[in-house]
Amino acid sequence: MTGAPPEGPGGPDPDAGGPLVVDARGTRCPVPVLRLARAVAGLPPGSLATVLATDPAVEHDVPAWAGMRGHAVVALERTGDGWSATVRTG
């Protein structure tokens, strides 16, 4: 990957039923969680958001952040180039 990863959300429209996707690959803690937090701010409860990250701290940071904010982690998996974590807003 060359250059900086895109800032903020991208991907499917959450109003169309797909998760909001936040690309935080290539960044280190705390940036992936900060980008995810910014992306879900103001979303209605029940919305889905996925953060893509290469920082292994995401495995622990996203569940901790989600628990503190009343969100639920619905998927957390290792991908070919890092991690994918999906949360449902509370």
C-alpha positions as CSV (number, residue, x, y, z in Angstrom):
1,M,0.0,0.0,0.0
2,T,1.4,3.4,-0.9
3,G,0.4,6.7,0.5
4,A,-1.8,7.4,3.4
5,P,-5.0,5.3,3.8
6,P,-8.3,7.2,3.2
7,E,-9.6,9.2,6.1
8,G,-12.9,8.3,7.6
9,P,-15.8,6.3,6.4
10,G,-16.4,4.8,3.0
11,G,-18.1,1.8,1.5
12,P,-21.8,0.9,1.5
13,D,-24.5,3.3,2.5
14,P,-25.6,2.4,6.1
15,D,-29.2,3.5,5.2
16,A,-29.2,0.9,2.4
17,G,-28.6,-1.9,5.0
18,G,-24.8,-2.4,4.6
19,P,-22.3,-1.5,7.2
20,L,-20.4,1.7,7.2
21,V,-16.7,0.9,6.5
22,V,-13.9,2.8,8.1
23,D,-10.5,2.2,6.5
24,A,-7.8,2.7,9.2
25,R,-5.2,0.3,7.6
26,G,-1.7,1.6,8.0
27,T,-2.4,3.5,11.2
28,R,-1.5,2.7,14.8
29,C,-3.4,2.9,18.1
30,P,-5.4,4.9,18.9
31,V,-6.3,6.0,15.3
32,P,-8.4,3.0,14.3
33,V,-10.7,3.5,17.3
34,L,-10.8,7.2,16.9
35,R,-11.8,6.9,13.3
36,L,-14.5,4.4,14.2
37,A,-15.8,6.6,17.0
38,R,-16.0,9.6,14.6
39,A,-17.8,7.5,12.0
40,V,-20.5,6.2,14.3
41,A,-21.2,9.5,16.1
42,G,-24.8,10.4,15.4
43,L,-25.7,7.1,13.8
44,P,-29.0,5.6,15.0
45,P,-29.0,2.6,17.4
46,G,-28.7,-0.6,15.5
47,S,-26.4,0.7,12.8
48,L,-23.4,-1.4,11.7
49,A,-19.9,-0.1,11.2
50,T,-16.8,-2.0,10.3
51,V,-13.2,-0.8,10.9
52,L,-10.4,-2.3,8.8
53,A,-7.0,-2.1,10.5
54,T,-3.5,-3.5,10.4
55,D,-2.7,-2.6,14.0
56,P,-3.2,-5.8,16.1
57,A,-4.3,-3.7,19.1
58,V,-7.7,-3.4,17.4
59,E,-8.4,-7.0,18.6
60,H,-8.6,-5.6,22.2
61,D,-9.2,-1.9,21.7
62,V,-12.4,-2.1,19.7
63,P,-14.2,-4.4,22.2
64,A,-13.1,-2.2,25.1
65,W,-14.3,1.0,23.4
66,A,-17.5,-0.6,22.3
67,G,-18.3,-1.8,25.8
68,M,-17.6,1.7,27.2
69,R,-19.9,3.3,24.7
70,G,-22.8,0.8,24.8
71,H,-22.1,-0.7,21.4
72,A,-21.8,-4.4,20.6
73,V,-19.0,-6.1,18.7
74,V,-20.8,-8.5,16.2
75,A,-17.7,-9.6,14.3
76,L,-14.0,-9.5,14.9
77,E,-11.7,-11.4,12.6
78,R,-8.2,-11.6,11.2
79,T,-8.1,-10.8,7.5
80,G,-5.3,-11.2,5.0
81,D,-3.8,-7.9,5.8
82,G,-4.9,-7.2,9.3
83,W,-8.2,-7.1,11.2
84,S,-11.9,-6.4,10.5
85,A,-14.1,-5.4,13.5
86,T,-17.8,-4.8,13.1
87,V,-19.9,-3.1,15.8
88,R,-23.6,-2.5,16.2
89,T,-24.4,0.9,17.7
90,G,-26.3,0.9,21.0
